C-alpha cells in the first residue's frame, strides 16, 4: 500500500469519525466550562428508552436472506464466546475486576463506528452483514452483559442496579414480529427510529464529559482494558477465518466488526451499574485512538480475506 493509499484510507476513516469527535467534543467543552451535567438522567434515558427503541427498530427492519442470516449469526456467536473467554482470562491474569470489566473488554463498537466502516469496505452487502452482527452483539450486551454488571453491583451491596427489562422486551417483541412476518404502521416505526436516533449522540456527549474529567490513573487502567478488547477481537477474527469457509465479503465484514474498539455504551453501563466507569471511559478513548491509527491495516486485512 503506497503512502497516498494510506492517506486516502485515513481521510475516509476521518470522515466517519468526525461526527464522533464533534459529539464527544460537546461533552468535553461542557466539562471544561464546569457546567453541571445530568449524568444519571442521561444514562437512565439511554439505557431504558432510546436503546430499546434503537434495538427494536434495527431488528424489525433488517432484511437478510435466511441462509446468510444463519451463517452470520453462528459465526458471530462463536466469535463472541472466544472474545469473552480471552478477555476474562486476561482480566483475571492481570488481577482486574473480571465481572465489572468483562463487558467493556468483550463487546466492540459495532454500531455507530462498525456499521459505516463496514459499508466503506464492503458496500451494501457488508453493511447488511454488519447490521446482523450488531444486532446479535447488541442483544447480548444489553441483556447478558448488563446482567453481569448487575451481579457485580449486587456483590458490592448497591441498591440502584436493575436489569434493563426494556431492552429485553424490545428484542423479543421485534424478533416475534419478524418470525410472524408482521410489521408495524409506518408512523410507529418512524417514532421508534427517531427515539433510537438519540442514542449515539447522547452516549458520545456523555463520553466526552467523562473523558474530560477522568483521572490519569483511570487512563492507565483503561489502556490495559482497551488493549485487551482489541486483542480479543484479533484472536476471534483469526479463529473464525481459520474455522469457517464463508464468502469473502461475509467473513471480512464480520472480522471488521470484531476489530472495533470498546463500545461507547459499555462506558454508560459501567458508569450506571459499577464503580469502574472511569476505567471504562479510558478504555473507550485509548482503544478508539489505537483503532484509528491502525484502521487502514485492519481494513486491508479484512478486505484481503479469500473467498471460502
N, C-alpha and C positions, 0 to 999 in steps of 0.2 A: 504493500500500500504506500503510495507516494505521499509526500508532505501535503500536497494540495488535496488529496483524497481525505487525509486525516483532518485537515482544516474544514473541509466540507462536511464531514461527519460531525465534527464538533458544532458547526454552525446549525445543522439540523437539530441536534440534541438541545442546543441552547434555545432554539425556537420553542421546543416543547417544554423546557424547564423554566422559561421566562415567567409564565403565569404563576408557577410555583413560587419563584423568588419574590414576585410582586406581592402575592398574598401573604407570604411569611414576613415580608418586609413591613407590611402594615402593622403586624403584631410587634415586630422589633421596635419600630418608631413609637408605638403606643407605650411600650415598656420603658424606652429611653426617656420619654416625657413624664414618666412616673404617674401615669393616669391609672385609675382603678380599672381592673378587668374582671368581669364576672365569670371566672373560670368554671365554677361549679355549675352555673346556669348553662353555659355553652356546652360543657361536656355532657350534661344530662340531656339537653336538647338534641345533640348529635347522636348519642348512643340510644336514646329512647324514641326519637321521632324521625330524624332525617335519614339515618342509616337504614332503619326498617323500610322507609319509602324507597330508598335507592335500591336496596336488595330486591324488593318486591317488583319494581318496575324492570330491573335488569333480567331477573329470571323469567318473568312473564312475557317479555318482548323479544328475548333472544330466540333466533330461528336457526337451527342447525340440523343437518341430516342425522338420523338416529345412529347410524354406524359410526360416523365421525364423532358424535357426541359421546358414545360409549368408549371409544378409543381415548379421547382426551380426558374423560373423567377417570378412567382406570390408570392412565399414566400419571395424572396429577395426584391421585390418591396415594400411589406408591411413592412419588417424589416427596409428598408432604410427610409421609411416615419417615422417610430417610432423613429429611431435614430436621424433624423433631428429635429423632434419636441422636443425630450428630450434635445438635445444639444442646440437648440435655447432658450428653457425655462431656462436652467441652465446658459447660457451666459448672458441672459437678467437679471436673478436674481442676478448674480454676477457683473453686470454692466460692462461687457466686450463688445467690438465691435462685434455685432452679425453677420452682413454681412461679415466682414473681416475674422472672425474666424470660421464661421459655417462649411465650407468645411473641415477644419482641425479637428474639433471636431466630424464630422459625418463620414467621409469616412475611413475605415480600410485599412491596408496594406495587401490587398487580393491578391497581385501579387507575388512579389519576396519573401515574407515571408509566406503568406497564402497558396500558392499552394504546396510548399514542405511539410509543416506541415500537410495539409490535406492528402497528399499521404502517409505520415508516419502513420497517424492514421487509414486511411480507404482504403488504396491501390489505385488501378487504378480507381475504381468506385468513390471513394472520390475525386480523382484528377479531373475526368470528371465533377463532380458536382461543385467543387471549381472553375474550369475554367469558367463555366457558370455564377457563382456568380461574379467572377472577371470581366467578360465581361460586365455585366449589371452595376456594380458599376463603372467600368472604363468609360463606355459611359456616365453615368450620371455626374461623376466628371469632365470629360473633356469638357462637354457641359454646363449643368445647373450650376455645381459648379463654373466653370470659369466665367459664366455669372454673378453670384452673386458677385464674386470678382471684375469683371469689373464695375458693378453697384456701388460697394463700392468705387472703384477708381475714377469713374466719379464724385461721390459726393465730392471727395477731389480735383477735378479740374485737375487730371492728364491727359496728352495728349498722353501718350505712351501705354495705356492699350487697347488691341484689343482682340476681341473674337477669339478663335482658330478655324478658318474655316477648317483647315487641318484635325483636329480630327473628326469634324462632317462629312466631305466628306468621310473620311476613314470608319467611322462606317456605313453610309448609303450605300456606294459602296459595302462593304463586305456583308452587310445584303441583298442587292439586288441580288448579285451573288448567295448567298445561297438560296434565295427564288426561283430563276430561275434554281437552281440546276446546276450552271455552276462553273467552277473553272478557274484557270489561268495556263499557262505553268509553269513547274517546275522551270525554271530559274527566272521567275518573283516572284514566291513565295519564293524562296531562297533569292532573293535580299531583299524582304520585311522582311524576318526573320533576315537576317544579320544586316540590318539597325536598326530594332527594338531591337535587342540584345544589342545595345549600351546604351539603355535607363537606365537600372538598374545600371550599373557601373558608368555612368555619374552622375546619381541622387545621388548615395551614396558618391561619391567623393566630390560633391558639398555640401552635407550634412555634411560630416566630416570637410570640410573647415569652414562651417558656425558655427558648434558646437565649434570649436577651438577658434573662435572669438566672440562667443555670450557673452553677459553681464550677470552678476549674476541676475539682475532684470528680464531679459528675461527668465532665467531658472525658476525663481519663477512663473511667469505668465504662462510659458509653462507647468509647473507641473499641474496647475489647468486645463488647456485645455486638457492635456493628460489624466488626471483623468476623465474628462467629456467624452472623447472618449471611454475609457474603460467602464465607467458606462453606456453609451448609448448602447454599444454592449451587455452588460449583460441584460439590460431591454428588448431589442429587442429579444434576444435569449429566455428569459423566455416567452415572449409573443407568439412567433411562436411555441414553444414547447407545449404551452397550447392550442392554437387555431387550430393547424393542426395535423392530424394523417397521417404522411408520413412514408415511410420506414426509419428504424433507421439510415442507412448509409447516406441517403439523408439529413435528419434533422441534424445529427451530423456534417456532412461536412459543411453545411450552418452555423451552430452555431459556428464552429471554425473560419470561415471567419469573422463573426460578432465580434468575440472577439479579432481580431488582433489589434495591436497598430496603431498609426497615420500613414497614408500613407506617404511615403517619398516624393511623387510628390506634396503633399499638401504644403510642405516647398517651393519647387521650384515655384509653382504658387503664393504662398503668397509673396515670395521674388520679383517676377516679377510684380505682379499686385497690391500689397498693401504695407502698411508701417508696417506690423506686421510679417515680415519674420523671425526675430529673435525669436519671441514668438512661431511661428510655429516650428522652429528648436528645441527649448527647449521642445516642446510638443512631437516631434518625439523621442527625446532622452529619456525623462522620461518614456513615455508610452512603449517604446521598452524594457527598463530595467525592468519595472514592469511586462510586459508580460513574459519576460524571467524568472523572479523569479517564477511567478505563472503558467507557461506553463504546467507542469505536471498535476496540478489540473484542468486546463481548458481542456486539452486533456482527462483526466479521466472523467470529466463531460460530454463532448460531446460523448465519447465512451459509456457511460452508459445509454444514452437515449434509452428507449424501442421502439420497432417497433410499427408503427401505425396499 
